[in-house]
């Protein structure tokens, strides 16, 4: 149990240090939730079997509870129509006198200039199966409008809430990775501070043959790299990564350079 608490604390610290993907309503007029990232000792249990998105929601719930001006009115509410789930409300909270419907998102995106025309369109998932644009469109056209559905209004009436008095915001954090060949890429729309590292392909991996490697599990993707792990040498890591490449899966990795510097990268199959 003690080790689990330490792991949750590392995840929480990593989450807090991850920046919001943009400021205010700079993207798609989606207003970012303004909330200070103050570190606390986290003392909750989280089911380790939760997928990362749900795991993050538990961390956010704890973070919100630390603020005396906030009261959480409901969380993870499934809205149904005739036993068919239309969607889920992540959270409705009251901050001072304002009611807010909050959608929580934490994502990893890689910059590929060959995809789309704009900076936002260039960011895709590590395995090319999803993209930032797809997520933004889903938020704008499906997740946020759910609040105004007839079924959701009926639910809100049971907790004495009126949709007309609820403001909608997002808490969208993310880690962005740029090409190894363009490490100094400057962003104009998204938050530059979200650039966490770079990505390389199998050919570029040879440039790091003098480094040590570590491949964290998915939950640890949000953790800030540290030296207290079982590092792999280049050959062992390459053999391990070959299996990922064959499965068209791009792992996130920590790299320790000879000078001791720690960096975060994605090794991509494409």
N, C-alpha and C positions, 0 to 999 in steps of 0.2 A: 504493500500500500504506500509506503514511504517513497519508493521509486516512482510510483504512478503520480504522486503529488508533485514530485520534482519535474516529471515530464510535463504535466499540465502547466506548471509554472513557466517552464521554458517555452511552451506553446503560447501561453498568454503574453509573455514578454515579446516574443516574435510578432504576434498579432498587433500589440500596441505600437511597436516600432515600424510596422508597415504603414505607409502613407496612403491617404485617400487618392484615388486615381485622377481626380481633378478637384478644383476648388469651386465652391459656391454652386452655380448652375451653368458652368461653362460648356457642358456636354449635354446635348439633347434637351436642354432646359430642365434637367433632372437635378434637383437641389440636394446637395450633400448635407448630411446631418453634422452639425458642428458640435464636437465633443472632445474635451481634452484627454490626452492619453497619459493618465497618471497611473504609475505602477502600484499595485497592491499585492499583498500575499493572497493568492487565490486559494480558497478553502472549500471547493465544491468537488463532487465526484462526477465524472463524465464517462459515459459508456464508450469504451475504446473501440467498439464495433461500429460506431456512427461514422458515416462517410464525412469527408472533410467539411463540406458545406454546413451540415447539421452540427458538427463539432464546433465550428466557428460561431454558430448561433448561440451555443451554450456559453462561450467566452464573452460574447457581446452582452448576453443577459446578465452575467456577473458584473461586467463593466457598468452597465446601466444602473444596477442595484447599488453601486457605490455612491451614486449622486443623489443627495437628499431632495433635490428639486424635481426628480423624476419618479413617477410611479408607473409600473407596467400594468396595463389593463388586461391585455391578453397576448398570448404568444402561440405561434404555430397552429393557427386555427384553419382547419380544412373546411372549405365552403363547398357544399354538395347540392346537387340537383337530382332528385329522384335516385339517390344512392350512387350517383356518378360524381366524382370529385372534379370540380371546376378549377380549383387551385387552392393555394394556401396563403394566408396572411402571416407574414413573419412576426410582426409585432405592432401593437397599437399602444402608445404610451402617452402619458400626460406630463409635459414639462412646464412647470409653473402653471400657467392657465391655458396652454396650447395643447391640443390633441394632435398627435402625429401618427400617421401610418408609415411605418419604417420597414423598408426591404433591405435585408443584409446580404451583401455579396463580397466574396473574396476570390480573386482569380489570378491565374498565371498566364501571361500572354507574351508571345515572341513577335518581334518586328520583322516582317517580310515585305520588302518594297515591291515585290512582284504581284502582291495581292492587293486589289483595290486601287483607288486613286488618292485617298486622303490618309492623313496620319492615323486616324482612328481605324480606317479600313485595313491598314497595314498590319494590325495586331491580331494574331491568330493563336489558337491553342497549340500546345507543344506537339500534338499529334495531327494537327491540321484538320481536326474534326469539328472544331467550333471556332468562333471568333468574337472579338469585342463587339462588333456591329450586331451580330446575331443576338448577343446578350442584351444589348441596349434596346434593340427592337422588341425583344420579348418583354423587357421591363415596361417599355412605353406603351406597347399595344396589348399586352395580356395581363401581366402581374399587377400593375398599378390600377388599370381599369376594373379589375375584379372587385375592388372596394365599392364600386357603384352598381354592381349587379343586383338584381332583385333579391337573389338568395342571400347575398352578403348584407344587404340592408335589413333583411329579416333577422339575421343573426345579431347585428349591431343593436337592434331594438331591444333584444333580450338583456343587453348590458347598458341600456339607456344612452346609446350614442347615436348621433345624427351625422351622416356622411358630409353634410354641408359644413359642418364645423371641424372637419378633420383635414389637416394639411398632409400632403404626401412628400416624403423625403426618402433618400437612399443613403445607405452607409456602405459605400462601394470602395473597398480597398483592393490593392493588387500589387503584384510583383511583375515588373516588365524586364524583358531580356532582349538585348540588341545583338546584331551579328558581331562575331569576333572581328570581322574585317571593318566594322563601323562602330568601334567601342565608344567613340566620342560623339555619337549621334545626339543632336540637341532636339528636344521635343518642343512644339509650340502650343499645343492644345492640352495635352495630358501633363501630369505632374512629373517633372524631371526626377524628383526625389524617389519616384517609384522604380526607377531603373536600378535593379538589384545586381545584375550581372550580364553575362553574354551567353551566346550559344555557339556550339561548334559542331561540325560534322566529323565523320570518322577519319577523313584525311587530315583535318586540322588537329585531331586528337594527338597525332604524332609530335606536334610541337610541345606537348606537355609530358613527354616521356620521362623527364627527370622529376616529376611531381608525384605526390601521394594523392589517393582518391578515397572518397567515402560516398556511398549511395544511401541516403536516408530513406526511411519509409514515407509514405504519402503525408501522414500527419506531421512529420518532422520537416516537411518542405517549408513550413512557416518559421522554423527555428533559425535563430542567428547562428551561423557556423562557429564552432568552438573546437578546440584541439583534443578534447577528451573523448575520442571515438577510436574505433579500430580501423586504422588507415590501411589501404591496400596499395601495393606497388603497381606500376604501370601494367605489367604483363597480366597480373591477376585481375585487375580492373578491366582491361581490354577483353579478356576471355569472358568475364561476366557480362560485359556490355554487348558482346556479340549476340547473345541470346535476345536481348532487348531489340537490337537492330533488326533481327530476323522477324520478330513479332511486330515490327513497325510501332515500337513504343519508345518514346523519348524520355529517359530518366533525368531527374534533377540530381546534380552531384555537387559535392564539396571538393574543392581542390586545395591542397596545401603545397605552395611553392617552396623551393629550396630555402628561400629567405624567411620562411615561416608565415608568409602572408596567406590568408584564407580567402577564397573566392567561391561564389556560387555560379554554377553554369548549368545549362541543359546540353546534353549530348543528343543531337537529333538524328533520326534515321533518314531524313529526306535530304 
